Amino acid sequence: MTRLTALCNIGKEMERKLQSVGIGSAETLVEIGSKEAFLRLKLRYPQVCLAHLYALEGAIEHVAYNCLPDAVKRDLKRISDSL
């Protein structure tokens, strides 16, 4: 199992929050996806925002969150706005 902090965009605080919602490894995050992970975080930590969702998707895709394609950002914004 790979630590979450081994992924791009994931620091110790995000790792702690992800672990608190049942996501304990990089493999688990990749398996459930950024949208499900974000939903779990949002339910427990209402202050999480779109930037967190970008960071999660970037972690899965192995890119810095600000390098995600515009189409992906639009889709993620739509998801975030719906919550």
DSSP file (Angstrom, degrees, kcal/mol; ACC not computed):
  #  RESIDUE AA STRUCTURE BP1 BP2  ACC     N-H-->O    O-->H-N    N-H-->O    O-->H-N    TCO  KAPPA ALPHA  PHI   PSI    X-CA   Y-CA   Z-CA
    1    1 A M              0   0    0      0, 0.0     2,-0.4     0, 0.0    24,-0.0   0.000 360.0 360.0 360.0 135.4    0.0    0.0    0.0
    2    2 A T        -     0   0    0      1,-0.1    24,-2.9     2,-0.0    25,-0.3  -0.783 360.0-114.1 -97.6 134.1    1.3    3.4   -1.0
    3    3 A R    >   -     0   0    0     -2,-0.4     3,-1.4    22,-0.2     4,-0.3  -0.328  20.2-126.1 -62.6 146.2    0.9    6.4    1.4
    4    4 A L  G >  S+     0   0    0     20,-0.3     3,-2.0     1,-0.3     6,-0.2   0.856 108.3  64.0 -61.3 -36.0   -1.4    9.1    0.2
    5    5 A T  G 3  S+     0   0    0      1,-0.3    -1,-0.3     4,-0.1     5,-0.1   0.609  86.6  72.5 -68.7  -9.6    1.4   11.7    0.7
    6    6 A A  G <  S+     0   0    0     -3,-1.4    -1,-0.3     2,-0.1     2,-0.2   0.680  86.2  86.0 -73.3 -17.0    3.3    9.9   -2.1
    7    7 A L  S X  S-     0   0    0     -3,-2.0     3,-1.4    -4,-0.3    52,-0.1  -0.544  93.7 -97.9 -85.3 149.8    0.8   11.3   -4.5
    8    8 A C  T 3  S+     0   0    0     51,-0.4    54,-0.1     1,-0.2    55,-0.1  -0.355 107.0  16.2 -57.9 141.5    1.1   14.8   -6.1
    9    9 A N  T 3  S+     0   0    0      1,-0.1     2,-0.7    49,-0.1    -1,-0.2   0.349  96.7 113.8  77.7  -4.5   -1.0   17.4   -4.3
   10   10 A I    <   +     0   0    0     -3,-1.4    -1,-0.1    -6,-0.2     2,-0.1  -0.874  40.0 175.6-108.7 112.0   -1.6   15.4   -1.1
   11   11 A G     >  -     0   0    0     -2,-0.7     4,-2.5    -3,-0.1     5,-0.2  -0.349  49.1 -85.8 -99.4-174.8    0.0   16.7    2.0
   12   12 A K  H  > S+     0   0    0      1,-0.2     4,-2.4     2,-0.2     5,-0.1   0.877 125.6  50.9 -63.0 -40.0   -0.2   15.5    5.6
   13   13 A E  H  > S+     0   0    0      2,-0.2     4,-2.3     1,-0.2    -1,-0.2   0.930 112.6  45.4 -66.2 -44.9   -3.4   17.4    6.4
   14   14 A M  H  > S+     0   0    0      1,-0.2     4,-2.8     2,-0.2     5,-0.2   0.897 111.8  53.5 -65.1 -38.5   -5.2   16.0    3.3
   15   15 A E  H  X S+     0   0    0     -4,-2.5     4,-2.7     2,-0.2    -2,-0.2   0.936 108.7  49.6 -59.8 -45.7   -3.9   12.6    4.1
   16   16 A R  H  X S+     0   0    0     -4,-2.4     4,-1.8     1,-0.2    -2,-0.2   0.918 112.7  46.9 -59.6 -44.7   -5.3   12.8    7.7
   17   17 A K  H  X S+     0   0    0     -4,-2.3     4,-0.7     2,-0.2    -1,-0.2   0.920 112.0  49.8 -65.4 -43.3   -8.7   13.9    6.4
   18   18 A L  H ><>S+     0   0    0     -4,-2.8     5,-2.6     1,-0.2     3,-1.1   0.919 109.8  51.4 -61.9 -42.6   -8.8   11.2    3.7
   19   19 A Q  H ><5S+     0   0    0     -4,-2.7     3,-1.6     1,-0.3    -1,-0.2   0.869 103.5  59.3 -61.3 -35.5   -7.9    8.6    6.3
   20   20 A S  H 3<5S+     0   0    0     -4,-1.8    -1,-0.3     1,-0.3    -2,-0.2   0.693 106.5  47.7 -69.2 -16.7  -10.7    9.9    8.6
   21   21 A V  T <<5S-     0   0    0     -3,-1.1    -1,-0.3    -4,-0.7    -2,-0.2   0.120 129.7 -91.1-110.6  20.2  -13.2    9.1    5.8
   22   22 A G  T < 5S+     0   0    0     -3,-1.6     2,-0.7     1,-0.2    -3,-0.2   0.633  90.2 121.1  88.8  14.6  -11.9    5.6    5.1
   23   23 A I      < +     0   0    0     -5,-2.6    -1,-0.2    -6,-0.2    -2,-0.2  -0.869  25.3 159.1-113.1  98.1   -9.4    6.3    2.4
   24   24 A G        +     0   0    0     -2,-0.7     2,-0.3    -5,-0.1   -20,-0.3   0.476  53.8  33.5-103.5  -3.4   -6.1    5.1    3.8
   25   25 A S  S  > S-     0   0    0    -22,-0.1     4,-2.0     1,-0.1   -22,-0.2  -0.965  75.9-111.9-148.5 163.4   -3.9    4.5    0.7
   26   26 A A  H  > S+     0   0    0    -24,-2.9     4,-2.5    -2,-0.3     5,-0.2   0.887 117.9  56.0 -61.3 -38.8   -3.2    5.9   -2.7
   27   27 A E  H  > S+     0   0    0    -25,-0.3     4,-2.3     1,-0.2    -1,-0.2   0.893 106.3  49.5 -62.6 -40.2   -4.6    2.7   -4.2
   28   28 A T  H  > S+     0   0    0      2,-0.2     4,-2.5     1,-0.2     5,-0.3   0.915 110.0  51.3 -65.5 -42.6   -7.9    3.2   -2.4
   29   29 A L  H  X S+     0   0    0     -4,-2.0     4,-2.3     1,-0.2    -2,-0.2   0.932 111.9  46.5 -59.9 -46.0   -8.1    6.8   -3.6
   30   30 A V  H  < S+     0   0    0     -4,-2.5    -1,-0.2     1,-0.2    -2,-0.2   0.902 112.2  52.4 -62.6 -40.6   -7.5    5.7   -7.2
   31   31 A E  H  < S+     0   0    0     -4,-2.3    -2,-0.2    -5,-0.2    -1,-0.2   0.913 117.6  34.5 -63.9 -44.6  -10.1    2.9   -6.8
   32   32 A I  H  X S-     0   0    0     -4,-2.5     4,-0.5    -5,-0.1    -1,-0.2   0.753 107.8-136.1 -87.1 -22.3  -12.9    5.1   -5.5
   33   33 A G  H  X  -     0   0    0     -4,-2.3     4,-2.0    -5,-0.3     5,-0.2   0.055  23.5 -77.4  88.6 162.0  -12.1    8.2   -7.6
   34   34 A S  H  > S+     0   0    0      1,-0.2     4,-2.6     2,-0.2     5,-0.2   0.846 123.3  55.3 -67.2 -36.0  -11.8   11.9   -6.8
   35   35 A K  H  > S+     0   0    0      2,-0.2     4,-2.3     1,-0.2    -1,-0.2   0.929 111.0  42.7 -68.3 -44.9  -15.6   12.6   -6.9
   36   36 A E  H  X S+     0   0    0     -4,-0.5     4,-2.4     2,-0.2    -1,-0.2   0.910 115.1  51.0 -66.1 -41.4  -16.5    9.9   -4.3
   37   37 A A  H  X S+     0   0    0     -4,-2.0     4,-2.4     1,-0.2    -2,-0.2   0.919 111.0  48.7 -61.0 -43.4  -13.5   11.0   -2.1
   38   38 A F  H  X S+     0   0    0     -4,-2.6     4,-3.1     2,-0.2    -2,-0.2   0.905 109.1  52.4 -64.2 -42.0  -14.6   14.6   -2.3
   39   39 A L  H  X S+     0   0    0     -4,-2.3     4,-2.1     2,-0.2    -1,-0.2   0.927 110.1  48.4 -60.2 -45.2  -18.2   13.7   -1.4
   40   40 A R  H  X S+     0   0    0     -4,-2.4     4,-1.4     1,-0.2    -1,-0.2   0.924 114.2  46.5 -60.6 -44.2  -17.0   11.9    1.7
   41   41 A L  H  X S+     0   0    0     -4,-2.4     4,-3.9     1,-0.2    -2,-0.2   0.922 110.2  53.1 -63.9 -43.8  -14.7   14.8    2.6
   42   42 A K  H  < S+     0   0    0     -4,-3.1    -1,-0.2     1,-0.2    -2,-0.2   0.871 107.0  52.2 -61.8 -38.3  -17.5   17.3    2.1
   43   43 A L  H  < S+     0   0    0     -4,-2.1    -1,-0.2    -5,-0.2    -2,-0.2   0.867 121.4  31.8 -66.2 -35.7  -19.9   15.4    4.3
   44   44 A R  H  < S+     0   0    0     -4,-1.4    -2,-0.2     1,-0.2    -1,-0.2   0.811 131.8  31.4 -90.7 -33.8  -17.4   15.4    7.2
   45   45 A Y    ><  -     0   0    0     -4,-3.9     3,-2.3    -5,-0.2    -1,-0.2  -0.778  65.8-174.6-127.5  84.6  -15.6   18.7    6.5
   46   46 A P  T 3  S+     0   0    0      0, 0.0    -1,-0.1     0, 0.0    -4,-0.1   0.689  78.4  69.2 -56.8 -19.7  -18.1   21.1    5.0
   47   47 A Q  T 3  S+     0   0    0     -3,-0.1    -5,-0.1     2,-0.0    -2,-0.0   0.605  70.4 112.2 -78.3 -10.1  -15.3   23.7    4.4
   48   48 A V    <   -     0   0    0     -3,-2.3     2,-0.2    -7,-0.2   -10,-0.0  -0.343  51.6-170.9 -63.0 148.4  -13.6   21.6    1.7
   49   49 A C    >>  -     0   0    0      1,-0.0     4,-1.4     0, 0.0     3,-1.2  -0.634  39.8 -73.7-133.4-174.8  -13.9   23.4   -1.7
   50   50 A L  H 3> S+     0   0    0      1,-0.3     4,-2.6     2,-0.2     5,-0.2   0.833 122.6  62.6 -55.1 -37.1  -13.3   23.0   -5.4
   51   51 A A  H 3> S+     0   0    0      1,-0.2     4,-2.3     2,-0.2    -1,-0.3   0.859 101.3  52.9 -59.6 -34.7   -9.6   23.3   -4.9
   52   52 A H  H <> S+     0   0    0     -3,-1.2     4,-2.4     2,-0.2    -1,-0.2   0.905 108.1  49.8 -66.4 -41.0   -9.6   20.1   -2.9
   53   53 A L  H  X S+     0   0    0     -4,-1.4     4,-2.5     2,-0.2     5,-0.2   0.922 110.5  50.1 -64.2 -43.4  -11.5   18.3   -5.6
   54   54 A Y  H  X S+     0   0    0     -4,-2.6     4,-2.8     1,-0.2    -1,-0.2   0.919 110.2  51.3 -57.7 -43.8   -8.9   19.5   -8.2
   55   55 A A  H  X S+     0   0    0     -4,-2.3     4,-2.3     2,-0.2    -2,-0.2   0.903 109.9  48.9 -62.5 -41.8   -6.1   18.3   -5.9
   56   56 A L  H  X S+     0   0    0     -4,-2.4     4,-2.0     2,-0.2    -1,-0.2   0.931 113.2  46.2 -63.7 -46.1   -7.7   14.9   -5.6
   57   57 A E  H  X S+     0   0    0     -4,-2.5     4,-2.4     1,-0.2    -2,-0.2   0.916 112.7  50.6 -64.0 -42.3   -8.2   14.5   -9.3
   58   58 A G  H  X>S+     0   0    0     -4,-2.8     5,-2.4    -5,-0.2     4,-1.0   0.888 107.5  54.0 -61.5 -39.1   -4.6   15.7   -9.9
   59   59 A A  H  <5S+     0   0    0     -4,-2.3     3,-0.4     1,-0.2   -51,-0.4   0.919 111.2  45.2 -60.7 -43.7   -3.3   13.2   -7.4
   60   60 A I  H  <5S+     0   0    0     -4,-2.0    -2,-0.2     1,-0.2    -1,-0.2   0.885 118.0  43.0 -67.2 -39.0   -5.0   10.4   -9.3
   61   61 A E  H  <5S-     0   0    0     -4,-2.4    -1,-0.2    -5,-0.2    -2,-0.2   0.471 110.1-121.6 -87.9  -2.3   -3.9   11.7  -12.6
   62   62 A H  T  <5S+     0   0    0     -4,-1.0     2,-0.3    -3,-0.4    -3,-0.2   0.884  73.3 113.4  63.1  41.9   -0.3   12.4  -11.4
   63   63 A V  S   <S-     0   0    0     -5,-2.4    -1,-0.2   -55,-0.1    -2,-0.2  -0.965  77.0 -92.3-136.4 155.7   -0.4   16.1  -12.3
   64   64 A A    >   -     0   0    0     -2,-0.3     3,-2.5     1,-0.1     4,-0.2  -0.414  42.0-117.2 -62.2 143.0   -0.4   19.3  -10.3
   65   65 A Y  G >  S+     0   0    0      1,-0.3     3,-1.1     2,-0.2    -1,-0.1   0.809 114.1  55.9 -56.9 -31.5   -4.0   20.4   -9.7
   66   66 A N  G 3  S+     0   0    0      1,-0.2    -1,-0.3   -11,-0.0    -2,-0.1   0.452  99.5  62.2 -83.2   2.1   -3.5   23.6  -11.7
   67   67 A C  G <  S+     0   0    0     -3,-2.5    -1,-0.2     2,-0.1    -2,-0.2   0.314  72.6 122.6-105.4   6.1   -2.4   21.6  -14.8
   68   68 A L  S <  S-     0   0    0     -3,-1.1     5,-0.0    -4,-0.2   -10,-0.0  -0.409  74.5 -97.7 -65.1 144.3   -5.7   19.7  -15.1
   69   69 A P     >  -     0   0    0      0, 0.0     4,-2.3     0, 0.0     3,-0.4  -0.281  29.9-116.4 -61.0 149.5   -7.3   20.2  -18.6
   70   70 A D  H  > S+     0   0    0      1,-0.2     4,-2.6     2,-0.2     5,-0.2   0.859 114.6  56.0 -57.1 -38.5  -10.1   22.8  -18.7
   71   71 A A  H  > S+     0   0    0      1,-0.2     4,-2.0     2,-0.2    -1,-0.2   0.894 108.6  47.5 -63.2 -38.9  -12.7   20.3  -19.6
   72   72 A V  H  > S+     0   0    0     -3,-0.4     4,-2.6     2,-0.2     5,-0.2   0.919 111.0  51.6 -66.8 -43.6  -11.9   18.2  -16.5
   73   73 A K  H  X S+     0   0    0     -4,-2.3     4,-2.5     1,-0.2    -2,-0.2   0.904 108.9  50.9 -60.9 -41.3  -12.0   21.4  -14.4
   74   74 A R  H  X S+     0   0    0     -4,-2.6     4,-2.1     2,-0.2    -1,-0.2   0.925 111.1  48.1 -62.1 -44.0  -15.4   22.3  -15.7
   75   75 A D  H  X S+     0   0    0     -4,-2.0     4,-1.9     1,-0.2    -2,-0.2   0.925 113.4  47.1 -62.1 -45.4  -16.7   18.8  -15.0
   76   76 A L  H  X S+     0   0    0     -4,-2.6     4,-2.7     1,-0.2    -1,-0.2   0.876 109.8  53.5 -66.5 -36.9  -15.3   18.9  -11.4
   77   77 A K  H  X S+     0   0    0     -4,-2.5     4,-3.0    -5,-0.2    -1,-0.2   0.905 106.8  52.7 -63.1 -40.9  -16.7   22.4  -10.9
   78   78 A R  H  X S+     0   0    0     -4,-2.1     4,-1.2     2,-0.2    -2,-0.2   0.911 111.0  47.0 -60.1 -43.4  -20.2   21.2  -11.9
   79   79 A I  H  X S+     0   0    0     -4,-1.9     4,-0.5     2,-0.2     3,-0.4   0.945 113.7  47.2 -63.2 -48.8  -19.9   18.4   -9.3
   80   80 A S  H >< S+     0   0    0     -4,-2.7     3,-1.3     1,-0.2    -2,-0.2   0.913 110.5  52.1 -60.1 -44.7  -18.7   20.7   -6.6
   81   81 A D  H 3< S+     0   0    0     -4,-3.0    -1,-0.2     1,-0.3    -2,-0.2   0.775 103.1  59.6 -64.4 -26.1  -21.4   23.3   -7.3
   82   82 A S  H 3<        0   0    0     -4,-1.2    -1,-0.3    -3,-0.4    -2,-0.2   0.628 360.0 360.0 -79.3 -11.8  -24.1   20.6   -7.1
   83   83 A L    <<        0   0    0     -3,-1.3    -1,-0.2    -4,-0.5    -2,-0.2   0.459 360.0 360.0 -90.8 360.0  -23.2   19.7   -3.5
